[in-house]
Amino acid sequence: MESVELVYEELGKDNLVPLIILHGFFASSRNWRKIAEKLSASFHVYVLDMRNHGLSPHHVLMDYPSMTADVLRFMDAHALSAAHIMGHSMGGKIAMWLALNHPERTNKLLVVDIAPKSYTHSFDNTIRALIELPLDAIHNRKQAEEMLAERIPELDYRQFLLQNLALDNGCYKWRVDLDVFFQMAPNIAAFPATHHLIANQGDTLFIAGADSAYVTQDDTSTLFPNAIFKTIAKAGHWLHVQQPEVFTEVVENFLQSES
């Protein structure tokens, strides 16, 4: 399987236990910078840009086996025989696929507001709205945000998506390849078949937003029978943004607890 060399941010002293953070769909390492900075006091943190995201290379294939191969390539390149792995949404599915197929490479696993299952929702409307945004008529990000308001009514989500809009020589362009995203989005909503896999018996924490419907404890018990399930109040799918202090405390407590 062809892998790509991922761009990353690195924080924390070299002698600390390694922690790899994997972001979600349409996000990048910079969305996790504040959390990573807090965790870097106790861990050597690597925050990766997944393929087709952030500054990492683009590739026509984007599914969980290929993105897991990218993470393994990164770990091999940095002589990480194993590490704590934390992933949010799409990144959580990458983390779970890695832990299920290569448990020896995972110390503790943290999965943020996602389950090891396929979802029925579609990204088609969102991606079409971005593709059809008339970039040549946009003079500032606020104007782009207003143009998207009718098709993407949630302000926070519009602003999050528009972090992928970059100004280059006076013209706006997308950092991401939206055509690839449109083609590959069904792979992101899905999760590969697991009937041939052995359940992961390692230390695992699922963290869910109380206002999110993405994951329940019943979703996790078959593949991760030893998992702990924590819910953060007053938070939805973006719980690390909505409740960063509580989220960081939950993560630190789990990683620093005895196995």
C-alpha positions in Angstrom: 0.0 0.0 0.0 1.4 3.4 -1.0 1.9 5.7 1.9 2.8 9.4 2.1 5.2 11.3 4.3 3.1 13.3 6.7 3.8 16.9 7.9 3.6 17.3 11.6 4.1 19.6 14.6 6.2 18.4 17.5 6.0 19.6 21.1 7.5 18.5 24.4 10.9 17.2 25.6 12.5 14.3 23.9 12.6 12.1 27.0 8.8 12.2 27.6 6.4 9.4 26.5 5.3 9.9 22.9 1.7 10.8 22.2 0.4 11.0 18.6 -2.7 13.2 17.8 -4.8 12.6 14.7 -7.3 15.2 13.6 -10.7 14.9 11.9 -12.0 15.4 8.4 -11.4 18.9 7.0 -9.2 19.7 10.1 -5.4 19.8 10.5 -2.7 19.8 13.2 -3.3 23.5 13.9 -6.8 22.7 15.2 -5.1 20.8 18.0 -2.3 23.2 18.8 -3.7 24.5 22.1 -4.5 21.0 23.4 -1.1 19.8 22.3 0.7 22.7 24.0 -1.0 21.7 27.3 -0.2 18.0 27.0 3.4 18.7 26.0 4.2 19.4 29.6 3.8 15.7 30.3 4.2 14.1 26.9 6.3 14.3 23.7 3.5 15.2 21.4 3.3 14.7 17.6 0.3 16.3 15.9 0.0 15.0 12.3 -1.5 16.5 9.2 -3.2 13.5 7.6 -3.0 13.0 3.8 -4.9 15.6 1.8 -5.1 17.8 4.9 -3.0 20.7 6.2 0.4 20.7 4.6 0.7 17.0 4.0 0.8 15.6 0.4 -2.4 15.1 -1.6 -3.3 11.6 -2.8 -6.2 10.3 -4.8 -6.9 7.5 -2.2 -8.2 8.3 1.2 -9.5 5.5 3.4 -8.6 4.1 6.8 -6.1 1.4 5.7 -4.2 4.0 3.7 -4.2 6.6 6.4 -3.1 4.1 8.9 -0.2 3.2 6.7 0.8 6.8 6.7 0.8 6.8 10.5 2.9 3.7 10.6 5.4 5.2 8.2 5.6 8.3 10.4 6.2 6.1 13.5 8.9 4.1 11.7 10.6 7.3 10.5 10.7 8.6 14.0 11.8 5.3 15.6 8.6 5.0 17.6 8.0 1.3 18.2 4.8 2.3 20.1 3.1 5.4 21.3 -0.1 6.6 22.9 -2.5 7.4 20.1 -5.4 9.9 20.3 -7.8 10.6 17.4 -10.9 12.7 16.9 -13.7 11.8 14.5 -11.9 10.6 11.3 -8.7 10.6 13.3 -10.3 8.4 15.9 -11.2 5.9 13.2 -7.6 5.8 12.0 -6.5 5.3 15.6 -8.9 2.4 16.1 -7.9 0.7 12.8 -4.3 1.0 13.8 -4.9 -0.4 17.2 -7.0 -3.3 15.8 -4.5 -4.3 13.2 -1.2 -3.3 14.9 -1.9 -3.5 18.7 1.8 -3.8 19.4 2.3 -0.2 18.1 -0.3 1.3 20.4 0.2 2.0 24.1 -2.9 3.7 25.3 -5.7 4.5 22.8 -8.0 7.6 23.1 -10.9 7.9 20.7 -12.7 11.2 20.7 -16.4 11.3 19.8 -16.5 8.5 17.1 -17.3 4.8 17.0 -15.9 1.9 15.1 -18.8 1.7 12.7 -20.1 3.1 9.4 -22.4 6.2 9.6 -25.3 7.0 7.3 -24.7 10.7 7.0 -23.3 12.2 3.8 -20.8 15.0 3.3 -22.0 15.6 -0.3 -24.0 18.9 0.4 -21.2 20.4 2.4 -18.5 19.6 -0.2 -20.7 20.7 -3.1 -21.3 24.1 -1.3 -17.5 24.6 -1.0 -16.8 23.5 -4.6 -19.5 25.9 -5.9 -18.2 28.9 -3.9 -17.1 31.5 -6.5 -13.5 32.0 -5.3 -12.8 34.6 -8.0 -15.5 36.9 -6.5 -14.4 36.7 -2.9 -12.4 39.5 -1.4 -12.2 38.4 2.2 -13.0 35.4 4.4 -16.1 37.1 5.9 -17.6 37.4 2.5 -17.0 33.7 1.9 -18.6 32.8 5.2 -21.7 34.9 4.3 -22.0 33.2 0.9 -22.1 29.8 2.6 -24.6 30.7 5.2 -27.7 29.4 3.4 -26.2 26.0 2.5 -24.2 25.6 5.7 -26.3 27.3 8.4 -24.1 26.5 11.4 -21.7 29.4 11.9 -19.1 27.5 13.8 -19.0 24.8 11.2 -18.7 27.3 8.4 -15.8 29.0 10.1 -14.1 25.7 10.7 -14.4 24.7 7.0 -13.1 28.0 5.9 -9.9 27.4 7.7 -9.0 25.5 4.5 -9.4 28.7 2.4 -6.0 30.3 1.7 -5.0 33.6 0.2 -2.3 33.1 -2.5 -1.0 36.1 -4.5 -4.2 38.0 -3.9 -6.5 35.1 -4.8 -8.3 32.7 -2.6 -7.9 28.9 -3.2 -8.6 25.8 -1.2 -5.8 24.1 0.6 -7.6 20.8 0.2 -8.6 19.0 -3.1 -12.3 19.1 -2.9 -12.8 16.8 -5.8 -10.8 14.1 -3.9 -12.8 14.9 -0.8 -16.0 14.4 -2.7 -14.9 11.1 -4.1 -13.5 9.8 -0.9 -16.1 11.1 1.6 -18.0 7.8 1.7 -14.8 6.1 2.9 -14.6 8.6 5.8 -18.2 8.0 6.9 -17.6 4.3 6.7 -15.5 1.9 8.7 -13.7 -1.1 7.2 -15.0 -4.6 7.9 -13.9 -6.0 11.2 -15.2 -9.5 11.3 -11.8 -11.0 10.7 -10.1 -9.0 13.5 -9.4 -9.9 17.1 -10.8 -7.5 19.7 -8.3 -5.1 21.1 -7.7 -5.8 24.8 -5.5 -2.7 25.4 -6.2 0.3 27.6 -8.7 2.4 25.7 -10.7 5.5 26.5 -13.7 6.8 24.5 -14.5 10.4 25.2 -17.9 11.6 24.0 -19.7 15.0 24.1 -22.9 14.8 26.1 -24.7 16.7 23.3 -23.3 14.5 20.5 -25.0 11.4 19.1 -21.9 10.0 17.4 -21.0 7.3 19.9 -22.4 5.2 22.8 -20.8 2.7 25.0 -22.7 -0.1 23.2 -20.9 0.9 20.0 -17.5 0.1 21.5 -17.8 -3.0 23.6 -17.3 -5.7 21.0 -14.0 -4.5 19.5 -12.7 -2.7 22.6 -14.0 -4.8 25.6 -11.7 -3.1 28.2 -12.6 0.4 27.1 -13.5 3.2 29.6 -16.3 5.5 28.4 -16.3 9.2 29.5 -18.8 11.9 28.7 -18.1 15.6 28.8 -21.1 17.9 29.7 -22.0 20.9 27.7 -20.1 19.7 24.6 -20.9 18.2 21.3 -18.8 16.7 18.6 -16.1 19.4 19.0 -15.7 18.8 22.7 -11.9 19.5 22.7 -12.8 23.0 21.4 -16.0 23.5 23.5 -14.6 22.2 26.8 -10.7 22.3 26.4 -9.8 22.4 30.1 -12.1 19.5 31.1 -11.1 17.6 28.0 -7.4 18.0 28.7 -7.9 16.9 32.3 -9.7 13.7 31.2 -6.9 12.9 28.8 -4.1 13.5 31.3 -5.8 11.4 34.0 -6.2 8.5 31.7 -2.7 8.6 30.3 -1.1 9.0 33.7 -3.2 6.3 35.4 -1.8 2.8 36.1 -2.7 0.2 33.5 
